[in-house]
């Protein structure tokens, strides 16, 4: 089967699909990937054929300020509206035209995408191609008992909470108005009728045959009306392409507590937000702080904190590292927190942007994390937060429970089984039946 993967230009949207791509290749399928130019080398390392964006412009957290300097002055709902328009809605037309052209060269029979790749809804309707979506973060599908997205809310309790949710939903839907113009322009190009604002957030999930939801019900808010095509698949982690180097020997030898801190692979340019204050909060005590910078400011941090209780690295294999960790301090990137929980590591969270507030609210609600509910915690708050995580036996026990549940999920196997059910002749499945 000829399969095309398509993703938005963000590591958190791209990485979860790397393991899917590798498994599809192993099963005997032909796999290509429509991706932003900056991700082409990663696609090639997987042995997958890349199709870089053609008409579409790559808009990322790193270049959005240069492309749209006016964004820096926006806050709250205004920024939400701007980002939906420029980052997610405006590219839909060019994404579709690119894919329509690519299909003439590579006649893909199935489209795999992340759930923010809105052009997939046009591909499904205009090109009659089955779509399978991977949701790398919390679902934004409305539900009676789940709060509105983007504001880091917890489930409502009583009439005041229900009023709050109605007000916030109006704000969310209002923020889609500007982007809806771009969105419907793309639909018109494909000869499709316009969509309403209430449809936009649902359109990928409702168009896809299946939505593979990263995570498990136990790390989400409980909901009474989950979409029938949604399948939780556990910790959907990136594919390893290199043999990782061994850990610094101090980590395994350390007798006290080990705290890992990271700002992820995107929001890591300003290390004063989380990494530096975590080191300041804990360095010099009996705690070993392992800071992972993703290549940003590593040398400077080493000069500022030349202590035996501080290790600063560009990258570390988290599979090895989390075997020694007692707490993971981060801003709430979904892939890294799922991996930490798989290794039974409880969390201290400090992030409010790019949907991380919704992730953090869910993890705190389910008792595996302390959520500081800020983008810039002080060293004092971090120290208190780490102490709270280390002292809370119920939180640690809950992390162990969630880790055991995650162990029961074969993420890629669940996806492969779903495809085999929908397409009985998928290569690889034939081999098992002969």
C-alpha positions in Angstrom: 0.0 0.0 0.0 1.2 3.5 -0.8 0.9 5.6 2.3 1.6 9.3 2.7 2.3 10.9 6.1 1.7 14.6 6.5 2.5 16.8 9.5 2.6 20.3 10.8 6.1 21.8 11.3 6.4 21.1 15.0 8.5 18.5 16.8 5.6 17.5 19.0 3.4 16.8 15.9 6.2 15.2 13.9 8.0 12.9 16.4 5.0 10.7 17.4 4.6 9.6 13.7 8.2 8.6 13.3 7.6 5.2 15.0 4.4 4.8 12.9 6.4 5.4 9.7 9.1 2.9 10.7 6.4 0.2 11.5 4.6 0.8 8.3 7.8 0.3 6.4 8.6 -2.9 8.2 5.2 -4.2 7.3 6.0 -3.9 3.6 4.2 -0.6 2.7 5.6 2.2 0.6 5.8 5.3 2.8 6.5 8.9 1.9 6.2 12.0 4.1 5.0 15.5 3.3 6.9 17.7 5.7 8.4 21.1 6.3 11.9 21.6 4.8 13.6 21.6 8.2 12.3 18.1 8.9 13.5 16.5 5.6 16.7 15.2 7.1 14.8 13.4 9.8 12.5 11.8 7.3 15.5 10.6 5.3 17.1 9.1 8.4 14.0 6.9 8.7 14.5 5.6 5.2 11.2 7.3 4.1 10.9 9.4 0.9 10.4 13.1 1.8 8.1 15.5 -0.1 9.0 19.0 1.2 6.4 21.7 1.3 6.1 23.4 -2.1 3.7 26.3 -1.9 3.2 26.1 1.8 5.4 28.3 4.1 6.9 26.7 7.2 5.7 28.6 10.2 7.2 27.5 13.5 7.8 28.8 17.0 11.3 29.8 16.0 10.4 32.0 12.9 6.8 33.2 13.6 8.2 36.3 15.3 10.2 37.2 12.2 7.4 36.4 9.8 4.7 38.2 11.9 6.4 40.7 14.3 3.0 42.1 15.2 2.2 38.9 17.1 4.5 39.9 20.0 2.0 42.6 21.1 -0.9 40.2 21.3 -2.1 38.4 24.4 -4.8 36.0 25.4 -7.7 35.4 22.9 -6.2 37.8 20.4 -3.0 35.7 20.2 -5.1 32.5 20.1 -7.0 33.9 17.1 -3.8 35.1 15.4 -2.1 31.8 15.8 -5.1 29.8 14.6 -5.2 31.9 11.5 -1.5 32.2 10.6 -0.2 28.9 11.8 -3.1 26.4 11.2 -5.7 27.9 8.8 -3.7 30.0 6.3 -1.5 27.0 5.2 -4.5 24.7 4.5 -5.0 25.8 0.9 -1.3 25.4 0.0 -1.1 22.1 1.8 -4.0 20.7 -0.2 -2.6 22.0 -3.5 0.7 20.5 -2.7 -0.8 17.1 -1.8 -3.0 17.2 -4.9 0.1 17.7 -7.0 2.1 15.1 -5.1 -0.6 12.5 -5.6 0.1 12.7 -9.4 3.7 11.6 -8.7 3.0 9.3 -5.8 -0.6 8.0 -5.9 -1.0 7.5 -2.2 -3.9 5.3 -1.1 -4.0 6.4 2.5 -3.1 9.6 4.4 -1.6 9.5 7.9 -1.5 12.9 9.6 -1.3 14.7 12.9 -4.6 16.0 14.1 -3.7 19.7 13.4 -3.1 19.0 9.7 -6.5 20.4 8.6 -5.9 19.9 4.9 -6.5 16.2 5.6 -10.2 16.9 5.7 -10.1 18.3 2.2 -8.0 15.3 1.0 -10.6 12.9 2.4 -13.5 14.7 0.8 -12.1 16.0 -2.5 -9.7 13.2 -3.3 -11.6 10.3 -1.6 -8.5 9.2 0.3 -8.9 7.5 3.7 -7.4 9.6 6.5 -6.0 8.3 9.8 -5.0 11.0 12.4 -2.7 10.8 15.3 -3.6 13.2 18.1 -0.3 14.0 19.9 -2.0 16.0 22.7 -5.3 16.3 24.5 -8.4 16.2 22.2 -10.2 19.4 21.6 -13.4 17.5 20.7 -16.2 19.1 22.7 -17.8 17.0 25.4 -20.4 17.7 28.1 -18.1 16.9 30.9 -14.8 18.2 29.5 -13.7 21.9 29.8 -13.0 24.0 26.7 -9.4 23.7 25.3 -6.5 26.2 25.3 -7.1 27.7 28.8 -5.7 24.9 31.1 -9.1 24.4 32.8 -10.2 21.5 34.9 -13.7 19.9 34.7 -16.5 22.1 36.0 -18.1 21.5 39.3 -21.6 22.8 39.6 -23.5 25.6 38.0 -20.7 28.2 38.3 -18.3 25.9 36.4 -20.9 25.3 33.7 -21.3 29.0 33.2 -17.5 29.4 33.0 -17.4 26.7 30.3 -20.1 28.4 28.2 -18.3 31.7 28.4 -14.9 30.2 27.5 -16.4 28.2 24.6 -17.7 31.5 23.2 -14.1 32.9 23.4 -12.7 29.8 21.7 -15.2 29.9 18.9 -14.8 33.6 18.5 -11.0 33.2 18.1 -11.7 31.0 15.0 -13.5 33.7 13.1 -10.4 35.2 11.4 -9.0 31.8 10.5 -12.3 30.6 9.1 -11.9 32.9 6.1 -8.6 31.2 5.2 -10.0 27.8 6.0 -13.0 28.2 3.7 -10.9 29.7 0.9 -9.1 26.3 0.9 -12.4 24.4 0.8 -13.6 26.6 -2.1 -10.4 25.8 -4.1 -11.3 22.1 -3.7 -14.9 22.7 -4.8 -16.2 21.9 -1.3 -18.9 23.8 0.7 -17.9 26.2 3.4 -17.8 25.0 7.0 -19.0 26.7 10.1 -16.9 27.7 13.1 -18.3 25.0 15.3 -17.1 22.4 12.7 -13.5 23.6 12.4 -12.1 22.0 15.6 -13.9 18.8 14.9 -13.2 18.4 11.2 -10.1 16.3 11.2 -11.3 14.0 14.0 -14.7 13.6 12.4 -13.3 13.1 8.9 -10.7 10.6 9.9 -11.6 6.9 9.9 -9.7 6.6 13.1 -8.0 8.9 15.5 -5.1 7.4 17.4 -5.0 9.3 20.7 -1.6 9.5 22.4 -1.9 8.7 26.1 -4.5 6.6 28.0 -7.9 7.4 29.5 -6.2 7.5 32.9 -4.1 10.6 31.9 -7.1 12.4 30.4 -10.2 13.9 31.8 -13.1 11.4 32.1 -15.7 11.9 29.4 -19.1 10.4 28.8 -19.2 10.8 25.0 -15.8 10.0 23.5 -15.9 10.0 19.7 -16.4 6.4 18.5 -13.5 6.5 16.1 -10.9 7.4 18.8 -8.4 4.8 20.0 -6.1 5.4 22.9 -2.7 4.0 22.0 -0.5 4.7 25.1 2.8 6.4 24.9 3.4 7.0 21.2 7.1 7.7 21.3 9.6 8.8 18.6 11.6 6.2 16.7 15.2 5.8 17.7 17.6 6.2 14.8 20.9 6.2 16.6 22.6 4.2 19.4 22.6 6.6 22.4 25.9 7.3 24.2 26.2 6.0 27.8 25.1 8.2 30.6 27.5 10.3 32.7 28.6 7.9 35.4 27.7 10.3 38.1 24.0 9.7 37.5 24.0 6.0 38.3 26.5 6.5 41.2 24.6 9.4 42.8 23.3 8.4 46.3 20.7 11.2 46.7 17.8 12.3 44.7 18.0 12.8 40.9 15.9 15.6 39.3 15.8 15.9 35.5 14.8 19.3 34.0 14.0 20.1 30.4 12.2 22.7 28.4 11.7 20.3 25.4 13.0 20.7 21.9 11.1 23.9 21.0 10.7 26.3 23.9 14.4 26.1 24.9 15.8 29.4 23.7 15.2 31.2 27.0 16.6 28.9 29.7 15.7 31.4 32.4 12.2 30.2 32.2 12.7 26.8 33.8 16.1 25.2 33.5 18.2 27.9 35.1 15.8 28.5 38.1 15.6 24.7 38.6 19.4 24.5 38.9 19.4 27.5 41.2 16.7 26.0 43.4 18.4 22.6 43.9 22.1 22.9 43.1 24.5 22.5 46.0 22.3 20.2 48.1 22.2 16.5 48.0 20.2 16.5 44.8 21.7 15.8 41.4 20.2 18.1 38.8 20.4 16.8 35.2 19.5 19.6 32.8 18.8 18.7 29.1 19.0 21.8 26.9 18.4 20.4 23.4 21.5 22.3 22.3 20.6 25.7 23.6 22.9 27.5 26.0 24.7 24.4 27.3 28.2 25.9 27.5 26.9 29.0 29.3 25.0 26.9 31.9 28.1 24.8 32.5 30.1 28.0 33.2 27.5 29.4 35.5 27.0 26.2 37.5 30.4 24.4 37.7 29.2 22.1 40.5 29.5 18.3 40.9 25.7 18.2 41.6 24.9 19.7 38.2 25.1 17.9 34.8 24.2 19.9 31.7 23.9 18.1 28.4 22.6 19.0 24.9 20.8 15.7 24.6 20.5 12.6 26.8 18.7 9.3 26.1 15.6 9.7 28.3 15.0 5.9 28.3 18.3 5.5 30.2 18.0 8.7 32.2 14.5 8.1 33.6 15.6 4.8 35.1 17.5 6.9 37.7 15.2 9.9 38.0 13.0 10.8 41.1 11.3 13.9 39.6 11.0 15.3 36.1 10.6 19.1 35.9 9.3 20.2 32.5 6.9 22.5 30.7 4.5 19.6 29.8 5.6 18.3 26.4 3.3 15.3 25.8 6.0 12.9 24.5 8.4 13.5 27.3 5.8 13.3 30.1 4.4 10.1 28.7 7.9 8.6 28.6 8.6 9.8 32.2 5.4 8.2 33.4 6.2 5.0 31.6 9.3 4.9 33.8 7.2 5.8 36.9 8.7 9.2 37.3 6.3 11.8 38.9 6.2 15.3 37.4 6.6 19.0 38.3 5.1 21.0 35.5 5.4 24.7 34.6 4.1 25.6 31.2 1.1 27.5 29.8 1.6 27.9 26.1 1.2 25.7 23.0 -1.5 23.7 24.7 0.7 22.6 27.5 -1.6 24.1 30.1 -4.3 21.6 29.0 -1.8 18.7 29.2 -0.6 19.9 32.7 -4.2 20.3 34.0 -5.0 16.7 33.0 -1.9 15.3 34.6 -2.4 17.2 37.9 -6.1 16.2 37.9 -5.1 12.5 37.6 -2.6 12.8 40.5 0.7 12.2 38.7 2.0 15.8 38.8 2.2 19.1 40.6 1.2 21.9 38.2 2.7 25.3 39.0 0.4 26.9 36.5 3.0 29.4 35.3 5.4 29.8 32.5 8.2 31.3 34.7 8.3 29.8 38.2 10.8 31.2 40.7 13.5 29.0 42.2 11.6 29.1 45.5 8.5 27.7 43.9 10.4 25.0 42.1 12.2 24.0 45.3 8.9 23.8 47.1 7.3 21.9 44.2 10.1 19.3 44.0 9.8 18.8 47.8 6.1 18.3 47.5 6.5 15.7 44.8 9.1 13.8 46.8 7.0 13.9 50.0 3.7 12.9 48.4 3.5 9.1 48.6 0.1 9.0 46.9 1.5 11.0 43.9 4.4 8.6 43.6 2.2 5.6 43.9 -0.1 7.0 41.2 2.8 7.5 38.9 3.7 3.8 39.4 0.1 2.8 38.6 0.0 4.9 35.4 3.4 3.4 34.4 2.1 -0.1 34.8 -1.0 0.8 32.7 1.2 2.3 30.0 3.2 -0.9 29.9 0.1 -2.7 28.8 -0.2 -0.7 25.6 1.5 -1.8 22.4 1.1 1.6 20.7 2.4 0.6 17.2 0.7 -2.8 17.4 -2.7 -1.2 18.1 -2.3 1.1 15.1 -1.1 -1.8 12.9 -4.0 -4.0 14.1 -6.5 -1.2 13.2 -5.1 -0.9 9.7 -5.2 -4.6 9.3 -8.9 -4.6 10.3 -9.7 -1.8 7.8 -7.5 -3.1 5.0 -7.1 -6.9 5.4 -4.6 -7.1 2.6 -2.0 -4.7 4.2 1.4 -6.2 3.5 2.8 -7.9 6.5 -0.6 -9.0 7.7 -0.7 -11.4 4.7 2.6 -13.0 5.9 1.0 -13.8 9.3 -1.9 -15.5 7.7 0.1 -17.8 5.4 
